Amino acid sequence: MDPFTHALSGALLARAAAPARQSQLTQPSGALKLPLHLQVATGFGAAAFPDLDFALRLIDTLTYLNWHQGPTHSLLMLPLWAWLIAWSCSRLSRGKYTWRQFFLPACLGLAIHIAGDLVTSYGLMLFAPFSTERYSLPLAFVIDPWFSLIIIAGLLASWLFPDKKTAAIAALTGLTGYILLLWLLHDQAHDFANQHAKPIPHARISVLPQPLSPFHWKIIIRHNEGYHIAHINLIKKADLLLGNQNQWLFPRMAAAYRPIAENNWQFIKQFGENPAQANTIRQAWLDPAFEPFRSFSKYPVLQRVDQTETGLCYWFYDLRFKFPELPPSFIFGICRQNHKSDWQMVRHRGLFYID
């Protein structure tokens, strides 16, 4: 999810978990109770905290890409991060409230951040630092307006009725229902992929959520060194999807996701369409200099070959980050000046800042 939606979800969960009323200002022990607004603010901040791994971009882009959603998104490290946040909040209150009072909303904020990223396709290192294996249940696109609007509606209603937490609980229930809907749509897209993959030996199927609509999905079926790809829209009315090049960007993007009935598949080879070059490109791909990109990429594919008098470059991108009507993000090349020089990895600046 995007950072702002993450933070709002933490505030919503903290509000839902807080007592319905806080008429008394002190606990039976005589200590001050943590006010509702501080519980919500702690949930907000804690839910934003895991994306501080964005600072890894100061090292380089691939370090960030390989470690994003890593230790800061670990279930095993959640108590440590929650204590750090709670201790910091206590210090900011100048000791007026103990770290223990901030600990629960901090845990809730971190937990809902992890849950929100788990349903996207990037993958989380849930058991870091003991394992770098990534886990994901790809149901939602990283920017999902419906997901965000449900959270915003719950927070607005909670603000209008501060003595009741019913609105926050209702919004969380709505989020759960929306995720269940996405799960059903994912299964429907996966069934369509299974039908296409039946005659393909050793096929590996991936179904990825796409932008603009919960009905948009990208299907990637890997077979040896190639990919069968389809962009589908699970709404069956084709007349709703027609577009032309004179339309704005978003309508053109939406038009690229076609009804299942059209069976609109394409096949892309990982190392390009020229068989004479494939082996050479494969050898360059396997060079140790390109290992950071190999570690990051899940569905790598050759974008182009640049060969000039001054050098040779093979440029690759990951199919996860290619959307209709937009250039791919995170393009990296394996390049050298001549056949005697060493291969070097080169980053290609993309359309977006994150590239």
C-alpha positions in Angstrom: 0.0 0.0 0.0 1.0 3.6 -0.4 2.5 5.2 2.8 -0.4 7.6 3.5 -3.0 4.7 3.3 -0.7 2.7 5.6 -0.6 5.5 8.2 -4.4 6.1 8.1 -5.0 2.3 8.5 -2.9 2.4 11.7 -4.9 5.3 13.1 -8.2 3.4 12.2 -7.1 0.2 14.0 -5.9 2.1 17.0 -9.2 3.9 17.3 -11.1 0.6 17.0 -9.0 -0.9 19.7 -9.3 2.0 22.1 -12.0 2.1 24.8 -15.4 3.4 23.6 -15.3 6.1 26.3 -12.6 7.6 28.4 -14.4 9.6 31.0 -11.8 8.9 33.7 -8.4 10.5 33.2 -6.6 8.2 35.5 -6.1 4.5 35.9 -6.8 2.7 39.2 -3.1 2.9 40.0 -3.3 6.7 39.8 -1.3 7.0 36.6 -2.7 9.1 33.8 -4.5 7.3 31.0 -3.2 7.7 27.5 -5.7 10.1 25.8 -7.5 8.8 22.7 -5.9 11.3 20.4 -2.4 10.0 21.4 -3.4 6.4 20.9 -4.6 7.2 17.4 -1.5 9.3 16.6 0.7 6.5 17.8 -1.1 4.0 15.5 -0.7 6.5 12.7 3.0 6.9 13.2 3.7 3.2 13.8 1.9 2.3 10.6 4.1 4.7 8.7 7.3 3.5 10.3 8.1 0.3 8.3 8.5 2.4 5.1 11.4 4.2 6.6 13.4 1.6 4.7 13.1 4.0 1.8 16.3 5.6 3.2 18.1 2.6 1.6 17.8 4.5 -1.6 20.6 6.8 -0.3 22.9 3.8 -0.9 21.5 2.8 -4.3 18.3 1.8 -6.0 18.9 -1.9 -6.1 19.9 -2.1 -2.4 16.6 -0.5 -1.7 14.7 -2.8 -4.1 16.3 -5.9 -2.6 15.7 -4.9 1.0 12.4 -3.0 0.8 9.8 -4.7 2.9 12.6 -6.5 4.7 13.5 -6.3 8.4 11.1 -3.3 9.1 8.2 -5.5 7.9 9.2 -8.6 9.9 6.8 -10.2 12.3 9.7 -11.4 14.4 11.0 -7.9 14.8 7.7 -6.3 15.3 8.0 -6.2 19.2 11.4 -4.5 18.9 10.1 -1.8 16.6 7.0 -1.4 18.7 9.1 -0.9 21.8 11.3 1.6 20.0 8.3 3.6 18.8 6.6 3.4 22.3 9.9 4.5 24.0 10.2 7.4 21.6 6.6 8.5 22.2 7.2 8.3 26.0 10.3 10.5 25.7 8.3 13.0 23.6 5.7 13.2 26.3 8.5 14.0 28.7 7.7 11.0 30.8 4.1 12.0 31.3 3.1 8.6 29.9 5.1 5.4 30.1 6.3 3.4 27.1 3.9 0.6 28.0 0.9 2.8 27.4 2.1 3.4 23.8 3.1 -0.2 23.2 -0.3 -1.6 22.1 -1.2 1.1 19.6 2.4 0.8 18.2 2.0 -2.9 17.8 -1.4 -2.4 16.1 0.0 0.1 13.6 2.9 -2.1 12.7 0.7 -5.1 12.3 -1.8 -3.5 10.0 1.1 -2.1 7.9 2.4 -5.7 7.5 -1.1 -7.0 6.7 -1.6 -4.2 4.1 1.7 -5.0 2.3 1.1 -8.8 2.5 -1.9 -8.5 0.1 0.2 -6.7 -2.5 2.6 -8.5 -4.9 6.0 -7.3 -3.9 6.5 -9.7 -1.0 7.6 -9.3 2.6 10.5 -10.9 4.6 8.2 -11.9 7.4 10.8 -13.8 9.2 13.8 -11.5 8.9 16.6 -11.5 10.1 16.5 -15.3 10.1 15.2 -15.7 6.6 15.1 -13.4 3.5 12.3 -15.4 1.8 9.5 -13.2 0.7 5.8 -14.0 1.2 2.8 -12.4 -0.5 -0.9 -12.9 -1.2 -1.2 -10.7 -4.3 -4.8 -9.4 -4.1 -4.5 -5.6 -4.1 -2.6 -3.1 -6.2 -0.2 -0.9 -4.3 -2.4 2.1 -4.8 -6.0 1.1 -4.4 -8.5 4.0 -4.1 -11.3 1.8 -2.7 -9.0 0.5 0.0 -8.1 4.1 1.0 -11.6 5.5 0.8 -13.0 2.8 3.2 -10.3 3.8 5.7 -10.9 7.6 5.2 -14.7 7.1 5.7 -14.1 5.2 8.9 -11.8 7.9 10.3 -14.2 10.8 9.3 -17.1 9.0 11.0 -14.9 8.4 14.1 -14.0 12.1 14.2 -17.7 13.1 14.0 -18.6 10.7 16.8 -15.5 10.6 19.0 -17.2 8.8 21.9 -18.1 5.8 19.7 -15.8 3.3 18.0 -18.5 1.7 16.0 -17.5 3.5 12.8 -13.9 2.4 13.0 -15.0 -1.2 13.6 -17.4 -1.0 10.7 -14.7 0.4 8.4 -12.3 -2.5 9.3 -15.2 -4.9 8.6 -15.6 -3.3 5.3 -11.9 -3.6 4.5 -12.1 -7.3 5.4 -15.1 -7.7 3.0 -13.3 -5.9 0.2 -10.2 -8.2 0.6 -12.5 -11.2 0.4 -14.0 -9.8 -2.8 -10.4 -9.4 -4.2 -9.7 -13.0 -3.2 -12.7 -14.2 -5.2 -11.6 -12.1 -8.2 -8.0 -13.4 -7.9 -9.4 -17.0 -7.9 -11.5 -16.2 -11.0 -8.4 -14.9 -12.9 -6.4 -17.9 -11.7 -9.0 -20.3 -13.1 -8.7 -18.5 -16.5 -4.9 -18.9 -16.3 -5.2 -22.6 -15.5 -7.2 -23.2 -18.6 -4.6 -21.6 -20.8 -1.7 -23.4 -19.0 -3.1 -26.9 -19.3 -1.2 -27.8 -22.5 2.0 -26.1 -21.3 4.4 -28.4 -19.5 5.9 -27.3 -16.1 4.0 -24.0 -16.3 4.3 -21.6 -13.4 1.3 -19.3 -13.0 1.3 -15.8 -11.4 -1.8 -13.6 -11.1 -1.0 -10.0 -10.2 -3.4 -7.1 -9.3 -3.3 -4.1 -11.6 -4.0 -0.4 -11.4 -7.3 1.5 -11.9 -9.8 -1.3 -11.0 -10.0 -4.4 -8.8 -11.2 -6.2 -11.9 -7.8 -5.6 -13.7 -5.3 -8.5 -13.5 -2.1 -9.4 -15.2 -1.5 -13.1 -15.8 2.1 -14.4 -16.2 2.7 -18.0 -17.1 6.3 -18.8 -17.2 7.5 -21.7 -19.4 11.2 -22.3 -19.7 12.7 -19.0 -20.8 9.5 -17.4 -21.9 6.3 -15.8 -20.6 2.7 -16.1 -21.7 1.1 -12.8 -20.7 -2.5 -11.6 -20.6 -4.1 -8.4 -19.3 -7.6 -9.1 -18.4 -10.7 -7.3 -17.1 -13.1 -9.6 -15.3 -16.1 -7.4 -16.3 -17.3 -9.1 -19.4 -18.9 -6.2 -21.3 -16.3 -5.3 -24.0 -18.2 -2.2 -25.0 -17.2 -0.6 -21.7 -13.5 -1.0 -22.5 -13.1 0.5 -25.9 -10.5 3.2 -26.2 -8.4 5.2 -28.7 -5.1 7.0 -28.7 -6.8 10.4 -28.4 -8.1 9.6 -24.9 -6.4 10.5 -21.7 -3.8 8.1 -20.3 -6.0 6.4 -17.7 -8.8 5.4 -20.2 -6.1 4.1 -22.6 -4.6 2.0 -19.8 -8.0 0.7 -18.8 -8.8 -0.3 -22.4 -5.7 -2.5 -22.5 -7.3 -4.9 -20.0 -9.5 -7.1 -22.1 -12.4 -9.4 -21.4 -11.6 -13.0 -20.8 -13.6 -14.0 -23.9 -11.1 -12.3 -26.1 -8.3 -14.7 -25.0 -5.8 -12.0 -25.6 -2.4 -13.7 -24.9 1.1 -12.7 -26.0 4.3 -14.6 -25.7 7.6 -12.9 -24.7 11.0 -14.5 -24.6 13.3 -13.7 -21.7 16.4 -13.2 -23.8 14.7 -11.6 -26.9 13.3 -12.8 -30.1 16.5 -13.4 -32.0 17.7 -17.0 -31.4 21.2 -16.2 -32.7 21.7 -13.7 -29.8 19.9 -15.5 -27.0 22.9 -17.5 -25.8 25.2 -14.4 -25.7 22.6 -12.4 -23.9 22.1 -15.3 -21.4 25.8 -15.4 -20.7 25.8 -11.7 -20.0 22.7 -12.1 -17.8 24.6 -14.6 -15.7 27.6 -12.4 -15.1 28.4 -11.8 -11.4 28.1 -8.0 -12.0 24.4 -8.4 -12.7 23.7 -10.4 -9.5 21.9 -7.6 -7.6 19.4 -7.2 -10.4 18.9 -11.0 -10.7 18.2 -11.1 -7.0 15.5 -8.4 -7.4 13.8 -9.5 -10.6 11.1 -12.2 -10.5 10.0 -12.1 -14.1 13.0 -10.6 -16.0 12.8 -9.9 -19.7 15.1 -8.2 -22.2 13.9 -4.8 -23.2 16.4 -3.9 -25.9 20.0 -4.3 -27.2 22.1 -1.2 -27.6 25.2 -1.8 -29.7 27.4 1.1 -30.9 31.0 1.7 -31.7 31.6 2.6 -28.1 30.0 -0.4 -26.4 27.3 -3.0 -25.9 24.4 -3.0 -23.5 21.6 -5.5 -22.8 18.7 -3.8 -21.0 16.3 -5.8 -18.7 13.2 -5.0 -16.7 10.8 -7.0 -14.5 7.3 -7.7 -15.9 5.8 -6.8 -12.4 6.7 -3.2 -13.2 5.4 -2.9 -16.7 1.9 -1.5 -17.2 0.0 -0.7 -20.4 0.7 2.6 -22.0 3.7 3.3 -19.6 7.4 2.5 -20.0 8.7 -0.1 -17.6 10.2 0.9 -14.3 13.5 -0.3 -12.8 15.4 -0.9 -16.1 19.0 -2.1 -15.6 21.6 -3.0 -18.2 24.6 -5.2 -18.3 27.2 -3.3 -20.4 30.8 -3.4 -21.6 32.9 -1.2 -23.9 34.3 -4.1 -25.9 34.6 -7.9 -25.9 37.7 -7.8 -23.7 36.4 -5.5 -21.0 34.4 -6.6 -18.0 30.7 -6.4 -17.8 29.2 -3.6 -15.6 25.7 -3.1 -14.4 24.1 0.3 -15.4 20.9 1.8 -14.2 18.5 3.5 -16.7 16.6 6.5 -15.4 12.9 5.9 -15.8 9.7 8.0 -16.0 9.1 8.1 -12.2 11.3 9.4 -9.4 11.4 6.0 -7.7 13.1 4.6 -10.9 
